[in-house]
Amino acid sequence: MFVRDQTSEILKVFALLCTVLVFIYARPYLLDRKQYAGEFYTLMIFATIGVMLLVSAGNLVMIYLGLELLTLSSYALVALNRDSSLSSEAAIKYFVLGALSSGMLLYGMSMVYGATGTLDLAQLHAAVPQSAMPHLLVFGLIFMLVGIAFKLGAAPFHMWIPDVYQGASTPVTTFIASTSKLAAFGMAWRLLETGLGDLSQHWQPMLAAVAVLSMAIGNLVAIVQTNLKRMLAYSTISHMGYLLVGLVNAGPEGYASAMFYAISYALMSTVAFGVILALARAGFECEEIADLKGLNQRSPWFAALMALAMFSLAGVPPLFGFYAKYLVLQAAIDAHMLWLALTGAVFAIIGLYYYLHVVKVMYFDKPVEGGADQSTPDTSLRVVLSINALALLVLGVYWGPLLGWCRRSFGLG
């Protein structure tokens, strides 16, 4: 039922780290607004338990149970701010689309079970080549891929991401953008490699198509956004495309690069949303890009931290995000998919625009009245957020130990 290996241990460590960061960043925000702190922390703990179950699941039923514990808690978290019609709308959309995708995933699992007669992933891996119903297996695989793509937020199953990121309170958005993405990667790897690795000739081209769509839609639509959280939502869609590029490799090198990318994206997201939380105050959410105008003149340190996050998300060397992108594109080349690597490189260049636009607004635009001003007085948030942001630079330069850890988890030296 449960698997304890290096892959699950690494994902658990970083999932717990991201959850702790969300707790620290959310505390002053919740106190400032007197918002349902007890319910928030309880639901976050349940969601994190779901993540722990999901990344260690060795059985299709356990994968589904862990996923439901995570997603049901997430639905409630998105709807937690009952005074906001935007949150209620986002929660309803998330619930309806999430229930649909969970149903598709479960339907796919049932067909795979019908074709193989087992729910255990290790036994499933052995039973796939001997199945008397290969067409049913592939049909089930398609439905499972739809569920995986939805949980990752990859196009064309991304419709929930922009509304949820914008409508949910920022602490909840931070959790969905970081911890839950690590869980989604863990689920994708368990299902596609541990269980259905022998069907890679079928799921590789499907994942490649989803990756290209995600990179295209995410980067192109993000350019026209004026809401910062919505822009970061489309950024998430594009980043999930790059993560899938690593999975398309269907080998240990590709999986290691994809996990490295998932970790890097989770840490970059906590910085970006952490700065938004730090700049927010009662009656002001700092959710529009225009709110950051002249931030360098008002709060130069937080402007620098946000700039670090933007440059890293854009993949600018020598930051963490650059090496993560390099690894997944190299994995595509190793899988003889040069076209996919070139597509990723082109969209990475296009994506530079909207990240640099945020930096330009902070450093070259004049401050506006009512914009982001004095940062939060919470000392623990300042210190932890600074360490979190500086880690993007440190891990960009000293990426070797983390990459080695990821590689060893997939049997590489």
N, C-alpha and C positions, 0 to 999 in steps of 0.2 A: 504493500500500500504506500509506504513511504520510502524514499531513496535519500540516503545521506552520502553525497559525494562532494568533490571540490567545487563543482559548478554551483550546486545549491548553496554551499557554504558562502561562496563569494557573493552570490546574489542576495543572500540573507543579510550579510554584513552591510552591504551598501543600501539595501532596502531599509534596514533599521537605522542606519546613519541618516538617510534622507528623512525618515519619519521624525527622528529626534530634532533635526534641523527645522522641520515644519513646526514642531511643538514650540521651539524657542522663538521662531519668527512670528508665530501666531499669538503668543501670550500677550504682548502689549496691544496688539490689534483687537483682541477679544475683550480685554479689560477696558479699553478706550470706549468700546461700543456697548459694553455690558451684554454681550451676545452669548447665550447658551453654551458657556464654556464646558460645563459638565457633559452635555450631550456631544459636543464636538470631540472631546478627548476620548469618550467611551466609543463612539463610532469609529474614530481613527484607530483605536486599539483593535477593534473587531476587524477592520479593513486590513490592518497589518498582519493579523493572524491569518486572514485569507491569503495574503501574499506568501507567508511562510509555508502554508499548506500547498499552495500552487507550485512553487518552485521545487518542492521536494516530492511531489506526487509521482508515484510509480504506477498509477492505475487510472483509467479513464474516469471512473466514478469520483475518485479523489480530486482529479483535476477540475471536474465540474463543481464539486462541493466547495473547493477553495475559491474558484472563480465566482460562484454565487455569493459567498461570504464577503468577498471583496466588492463586488458590484452592488449588492443590496445596501451595504454600508455606504458606498459612494453615492447612490441615489439619494439616501437620506441626508448625507452631508451637503450635497448640492442644494437640497430644498431647505436646509437648516435656517436660513435667513427668511423667516416667514413674512417679514415686512416688505420684502422686495418682490414685485411682480416678475422682474427679470429672472430671479432665482427660481421662482415657481415654474415659469415657462421653460427654463433650461432643464429643470428636474423632470418635467413631464416628457420633454423630447428625449432626454437621456434614458428615462425608464422605458418608453415605448420602443425606441430603437435598440436599446440594450436587451430587452426581453426578446425581441425579434431575432437578434444575433445569437443570443443564448439558445434559443429554440433551434436555430440552424446548426449550431455547434453540436447540440445534443442529438439532433436528427442524423448528422454526419457520423457521430460516435456510434449510434445504434446500427447504422448500415455497416460500419467497419466491424462491429461486434458480430453482426449477422454473417459477414463474409469470413470471419476468422474464428469465431466461437470463444474469444477470450477478451477480457478487459485489461489484463496486465500488460504494461507496455513492453516489457522484455519478451514475454511470450508472443505478443502481437508482432514484434520485429521478426521472430522466427517463423510465425505462421503466414506472414504476408506472401513470401515466394511460393508457398504450397497451396494457397487459397484456390478453391475451385470456382470462385466468382470474382475474377479480377475487375470486371466492369463495375460491379457493385462497390468494390473497394475504391475505385477512382471516383465514383459518384459520391461516396461518403467523404472522400478527401476534399472534393470541391466545397461541400457544405462546411467542413471543418476549417478550410482556408478562409471562408467568408467570416466565420466567427473570430478567427485569429486576427484578420485584418481589421475588423471592427474594434476589437479590444486594443490593438495597437494605435488605432486612429489613422490607418492608412487609406488612401483614396482607392476606389470610389466609395468606401464605407466610412467616410470621415465626417458626415453631415453633423454629427453631434458635437464634434470638438469645438468649433468656434462659439456656438451658443453656450455650451457648458463652461468654457474658459471665461467667457465674458460675464455670464450670469451668476456663476458661483462666487462666493466670497473668496478673496485672494488666498487665504490659507488653504482652502479646499482645492483651489486650482493648482497650488504649489504641489500638493500631495498627488493629484491626478497626473501632473506633468513629470513627476519624478519617480516615486515609489511604485505606482501602478504600472509604469512603463517597464520597469525592471521585471515585474511579475509577468507582464505580457510577453516579454522576450523569453523568460523561463518557460512559459506555457508553450510558446511557438516551438522552441527547441525540443522540449520533451515530446511533443506530438509528432513533429516532422522528422526528427532524427532518431530519437530513442524508439518511437513506435513505428513510424512509416518511412524510415530511411531508404528502404528498397523501392519506394515509389518516387524517388527523387527525380527521375526522368520526367515524371508528370508534374510535380509541384515546382520544379525549378523555373520553367517558362511562365507559369502562373505568377509566381512571386516576382519574377523579373518585370512582368507587365504592371503589376501593382506598384512595384518600386518606382518605375518610370512615371506612372500617373501621379504618385504621391509627390515625387520631386517636382514635377511640372506644376501641378495644381497648388501645392504648398508655397512654392517660391513665387509664382506669378501672381496669385491672389493676395499674398502678403504685401506686395508692393503698394496696393491701393488702400490699405487699411489705415485708419486714423486712431482707432482704439488700440492701446498698447497690448492689452491682454488678448484681443482678437488677432493682432499681428503675430503674437507669440503662439497662438493656436495654430495658425497656418504654418508657422515655423516648425511646430511639432510635427505636422503632417509631412513636411519635407524631410525632417530628420528621421522619421519612421521609414521613409523611402530609402535613405542611406543605410539604415540598420538592416533592412531587407536585402540590400545589395550584398551585405556580408553573408546572410543566410543562403542566398542563391548559390554561393560557392559549393554548398553541400559537402564540405569537408572540414576537418579540424581547424585549419587555418582560417577558414571563413567564419566558423562558429566563434573562435577566439576573438576575431576582429569585431564581430557583431556584439559580443558581450562587452568588449572594451568600449564600443561605441555607445551601448546602452548605459553603461556606468558614466561615461563622460557627459552624455546628454542629461542624465539625472542630476549630476552635480552642477552643470551649467544652468539648468532650469531653476534649481534652488537659489542660485545667486540672483538671477534676473527677477524672479518673483519676490525674493527676499528684499531686494532694494525697493520694489514697489510697496511692500509691507512697511518697510522702514520709513518711507516718505509719506505714507498715509496718516491721516489724523481724523479725529471725529468730524464728520461732515465733509471730508475730502478723501477720495479713494486713490488718486493719482493713477487713473486708468487710461487717460488719453495721452497720446504722444505729445500733444501741445502742452500738457501739464509739466513736461520736463524742460520747457524752454528756459535757457539760462541757468540750468541747475548748477553748472560749474561755478557760477558767481555766488550762488546761495549756499550750496553744500558740496564743495569740491571733492571731498573724500567719497561721498556716495556717487557722484558723477563718475569718478574714476572706477569705482567698483562696477557700475552699470556698463561703462565702456569696456571693461575687461570681459564681462559676460557677453556683450554684443560681438566683440572681436572673436571670442572663443566660439560662439555659436556660428559665426560666419566662416570659421575655419582659417583664421589668420595665424600664421606662425609667429612666435613659437608657442602658442597657447595649446591647451589640452585638445580643443576641438579640431585643430589642424591635423594632429597625428591620428586622431580617431577617423577622420575622413580619409586620410591617406591609406590607412589600413584596409578599410572596406573597399575602396577603389582598387587597391592592389589585389584583394581577394577576388574581385570580379575579373581582373586581368588573368589571374592564375586559373580561373575557371574557363578561360578562352572566351570571355565575353567583353572584348575590348570596347565594343559599341556601348555597353552598359556603363563602363568606367568613364568613357568620354561624355556620355549623357550626364552622368553625375557631376563631372568636372564643369560642364557648361552651366548647369543649374546652380552649382555652387558659386560661380561668378555672378550669375543673375541675382542670387540671394544676397550678395554683398550690399546691394543697393539699400534694401530696407533696414539692414542692421546699421550701416553707416549713416543712414538718415537719422536714426535715433541719436547717434553720437554727435552729428551735426547740430541737431536741435539743442542738445545739452551744452555744447561748447560755443556755438556761433550765433545762436538766436538770442534776442533780448528777453530777459525775464518778463513774465506776465503777472499781473496782480491775481492772487488766488491760486497760483500754480504751486508746484512742489517747493517747499521752503525749508524750514528748519526740520532736521531729521529727528527721529524718535529719541527721547532721553534714555531709553533702556540700554544700559551699558552692556549687558550680556548679548543683546542682539547686535550691537555695534561690533563687539569683539568677534563673535562667532561668524557673522556675515563677512567680516574682513578676512578671517582665516579661510572661510569657504571660497571667497573670490581669489585670494592669493594662491590657493591650491590649484586653480586653473592654470596659473603660470608655472608653478613648481612641477605639476604633473605633465605639463607640456614639454618641460626640459628634461625631467627625470621620469620618463614614461616607462623605462625598462622594467622595474620591479613589478608594476601592476600588469604590464603586458605579459611578463613571464608567468605571473600567477594565473592569468587567464589562459595562457597556452598550456600550462601544466594541467589545468582542469580538463582539457580535451586530449590529454595524452601526448602533448608535444614537449620537447626538451626546452 
